[in-house]
């Protein structure tokens, strides 16, 4: 009968590392003021790591008498300590909430060819979503540079596709590279107001040059030019017409010098033309009111703005016995949140072939994302599943009941001279 005493073997090897008895190799880890000397055993390293097997078979290490000397300046002492404890004792102890450190451990494990650690460390990092999102720039950069870590890359891609606003909320947001930001902006499905997006891009742009202070009152002419060059690639991706006049004046106009007189004039003219087109309807709504029990005039004005700037559902509502899907690329759904518009969610159709579902037994259905299923005890069951539209308009609440709903018809009027 054979008995396996792996735990005892592990403890003995860990003790050997701790004591340094009979060492034949010294590894210098880290650089400058953060360095440490480790006394190790080349036989153990050769047996446990193909990296050290190759390194010690070449001229990577120098000899100092009977002792091999090896330098690892790119691995910090704290990271190398964890790696060595794993090599000797076959156990690893990672901090729960330190994505930066755990990424460093994963980087070292990759370099030292400890492939059996990859999945374990990836899963450990992914277990703390909040910390992961706070360091999104770091994780995304790492995952794109190391294609074998597919779990981390998948998490980053899913985050950017499902709710890219989370990227802008990351603590290390300013470290995201320009190309990544532009690719996110091109997706155009944000749970963010346009002015909030502009403010984050201003924050990012200022952080890219150490000469730019946050107080633009202190900026020189050259500072405004520098800022303009940095922020200019983002300008085509911002719909300034969706920024209200007060916010535009307070938060966009102060950067006027960065655009140049002609460029700013075009931007301002575009903003006014788009805004005036929208506000012709909006302010008329404000003055006349709206015949609704469910929405206020301010909310109606916001919806009118969306219709002017982002189109609307051009299809009629019909009663089909068997139920049919209708195609349109102009449909959108939304959640208005509170009257102050603090939690507004706008969602444009992405699966255009299933934008609208029409059935005699149902109420209005925008795909599966906003569907009135049936009338039960004078209440409609409403389902909000994120399938055919870009954003989920009722996060955490996929099914609820509504006592009534309203349908408004948009009538296009011809302009008279």
N, C-alpha and C positions, 0 to 999 in steps of 0.2 A: 504494500500500500504506500502511495506517495502522498505527501502533504506539502502544500504550498504555503510558505511563510513570507509572502511578498512584503507585508507591512514591516516585518522585522528587517528584511533586507533593505528596504527603503530608508528606515531609520538609521541603520548602520552607515549607509552611504552618505546620508545627510550629515551625520556626525563627522564623517571623514572630511567633508567639505568645510564644516564649521571649525574643526581643529587645524586643518592644513597639514596634518602629519604626513610625512613621506612625500610631500609635493615635489614635483619636478618641472613645474611651469608657473610663471607669473604672468597674469594678464592685467594690463593697465587700461582701465575703462574710464571714459569721459575725457574732458579737456578743460584747460584753464584752471579755474578754482574748484571745479566740480569733478574731481578725479578720485579713483580708489584702486588699490592694488589687491588682486585676488590670487591666492595661492591655490593652485589646482593640480590635477593629475591628468597628464596627457592621454593616458590609456583610457580613462573614463570618457574624456571628450571625444576621442577617436571612435569609441564604441557607440556613443549616443548621437553623434552629429556627423553627417556626411560633409558638412562644411569644414569642421575641424579635421576630419580625416584627410580632406584634400589640402587644407592649409598646412598641416603639420607634415605632409609628404612633399611639400615644396619649400621654397626659401622664404615664406611669409614670416616665419618666426626666426629670431636670432638667438644665438646661444651665449650665455654668460656663465662660463664654466660648465657645470653639469645641469644648469637650469635654462629652460627655454623662456624667452621673453617675447610676449605678443601684445600688440597694441590694438584697442578697439575704441578709438576716440569718438566714433559716431554713435555709441551706445552709452547712455548715462549709467552711473553706478547703481542707481536704484532699479533700473530696468534689468541690467546685467545680473544683479543679485537674484532677482526672480527667475531669470532664465537658468542660471546655474543651479538654483535649488530644484528646478524641474529636472535638469539633466541628471543630477545626482539622486534626488529622492522621488522622482516621478510624481510630484504633486505641484500644484501651482495655486497661489493665493492672489487674486486680483481685487483691487478696490471696487466697491459697488458703484460709486458716482465719480468717476474720473475718466471721461472719454479720452482726453488728451494722453494721459499716461497709458491707458490700455491700448490705444493706437500705437504708441511707441513700443509696447511689448509685442504687439502683433507684427510690427515692422521688423523688430529684432528676430522674432521667431521665423519670419520669412527669410531673412538674410542668412540665418544659421541653419536653414533647411529643416526646421522642426515642423514638418507638415502636419503631423498628428495634432498639433495645437490650433490649427487654423479655425476649424469649425467651433471648437470650444470657446476661443476668444471672441470670434464673431458673434456667437449666440449671447455671450456675456455682455457685450457692448449693446446688442439689440434689446436686451432685457430692460434697459433703462431708457425709454423713449424720450422722456423730458430732457435728460442730459444730452442725449443724442441730437435732438433738435436744436438745443442751445449751441452746439458745436457743429452745425450742419456744414459750414464751409470747410472745416477741417476734414470731416468724414467724407464729404463728396469729393474733395480733391484727392484724398487718399484712395478712395474706391475707384476713381477713374484712372489713377496711375498704377493700380494693382488689380488687374482684371480678374485674377483668380478669386477675389473676395466678392463673389456674386451676391451674397445676401445683403451686404452693406450697400452695394450699388443698386440693388433692387429697391431697398428701402428709400434711398435718395430719389430715385426716379419716380417711385410711387408718390412720394411726398410732393414733388414738383408737379405731378400730373393731377393729383387729387385736391391739394390745397397749397398752391405756391406761396400764399401769404405767410405760411409758416417759415419759409426761407427768409423772408424779410424781418421776421421777429427773432431770428437766431442772435445769440450774443456775439458771435463772430461774423455777423452779416457783412461787415465792411471788408472782410477778407475774401469774399467770393470774387472770382475773376469776372472780367467784363463779358466775355463770351457766354458764360453760364447765365449771367443776368439777362442778357439779350435773348437767349433761347427761352428763358422763363417768360419774359415779357411778350414774346411772340405767340405764346399759348393763349393769352388774352382771356383767362378765366380766373379772375381774382375775387376773393371775398374781401376786397379792400376798396375804399373810396379812392377816386382818382387823385385827390389832393394828398391823401396819405401815401400813395405810391410816389408822388412827386417828392414829398418830404424825405422818404427813405432814400430815394435816388440822390437827393441833395446831400444827405448824410454820407452816403457811400462815396460820392464824388469828392467831397471835402477831405475825407479820410485818405484818399489816394495820394495826396501831396502834403508833406509835412509843413510846408510854408503857408498853407491855408488854415486860418483860424476859424472857429465856429462863429465868431462875431464878425459879420460881413461889413459892419461899420468901419472896421479897421483895414479893410481890403484896399489895395492899390489898384491902379488900372491893370497892371500885369496880373494881379491875383484874379481879377474878373475874367481876363482872357484865359488864364490857366484853367479856371473852373469851367468856362465855356467849352474848351477843347475836351475836357474830361466827360462832361455831361451830354455833349451833342449827339453821341450815338444813340442815346435813350429817347431823345425828343420825338422821333417819329412814332414811338410806341406809347405815347401819353396822349390821351384824348382831352386836351385842355378845355374843350367845350363843356365837359362834364364837371368842371370846377366852377363853383359859384363865384360871382363877381367879387364878393368880399374876400374870399380866400385867394382868388387870383391876384387881387391888389396887394394883399398882405404877404403872400408867400411865394408868388411867382415874379411879380413886378420888381421886387428889390434886386433881382438878378438880371435886370434889363441890360446892363452894360456887358454882360457875358455873351449876349446874343448878337450884339452889334445893332446899329440903328435899323438897318434894312431887315435883318432877320427877325428882330423883335417886332418891328412894325407888321411884318407878315404874320407872325404868331398872334399878335394882338388882334389884327384884322380878322384872322381865321377864327379866333376865339369869339369875337363879337358877332361875326356873321353866323356861326353855328349857334351861339347863344341866343341871338336875336330871333333866329328861325324857331328855336325851341320856345323862347320866352314869349313870342307872339301868342303861342297857345297857352303857355304857363300862366302868364299874367292875366290873360283873359279868363282862365279858370279861377284864378285868385279872386278876380273882381266879381265874377258871376256866380261863384260857388258851384257845387256839384250835387246832383240829386242822388245821394247814396247814404245808406245806413252804416256802411262798413269802413269807408275811407274818408279822410279829411281832404280839404282842398289842397293842402300842402302835399299830401301823399299823391293826389291826382296829378299835381304839377310834376312831381318827380317821375311818375309813370309816363307822362307826356314827353318829358325830356328823353327818356329811354326810347320811346317810339320814334322821335325825330332823329336821334343820333344812332340808334341801333336797329331800326326797323321794328316790325311787329308781326303778329300772326295774321297773314292775309287771307286765311281760309274761312269759309263759312262753317257754321255748325249744322250738321245734318244727322238724321236718325237712321242708322243702318241696322237692320235686324241681326245680321251676322257679325257686325263689328268690322271695321276696316281702319287701316292706318293711312294717314295722308302725309305726303312729303312737302316740306318747306324748309328753307334754310334761314327764314326770317323770324322764327318764333323764339320767344323767351319767356321764362317764368321768374318769379321773384318772391321774396319775403320782405315786408316793409319794417319789421321790427317795431320799435317805438316811434312815436311821432317825431322825436328829435333825430330820427334816422341814424341812431347809433349802431344798430345791428342790421342794416339793410344787406340783403343778399340778392345778387343779380345772377341769373344763370341762362346762358344762351344755348340753343339746341346744338348738339354735336352729331347725333344719329338722325340725319335729316329725313330718312325714309320712315322713321317712326316718331315724327315730331308731334303728330296729333292722332288720337284714337277716337273714333266716332262709333257709338253703339246706342241703340234705342233704350237699352236698360241702364245706361250710365249717364252721369252728368258730364260736364266738360272734362276731357282727359288730355293732358299734355304728355304723351308717351306714358311711361310708368312713373314719371317724376312728380306729377301733380294730377292725381286721378280721383274723381268723385265716383265711388263704386256703386253705391246704392243707398236708398232712403230707408232708414231703420228708426221707427218710432219718432218720426219727424226730424231725424238727424242724419246727415250724410256721413258715410265713412269715407275719409280722405286718406289716401296712401301717397307717401312721398318716398320713392326709391330712386337712388341715383343711378340711372341707366342711360337715358337718352339725352340728358342735358348735362352741362359742364359741372355745375355745383349742386350740392344737396341743400335745398332751401329750408329744410327743417331738421337740422342736426340733432341726433339723439331722440327724435320723435317721428318714427316712420309711419305710424298710423294714429289718426285722431278723428274726432267727430266734429262736424260743423252744423250749426242750426240753420244757416241760410247762406246763399251765395248770390252774387250779382254778375251780370254779363253786360258789358258796354260795347257798343258798336263804334268803330272808328270810321268816320266819313271823310273822305278826301274831297276838299272843296277846290274848285278851280279858281285861279287868281284872276281878278278882273282889273283891267287897266283903268 
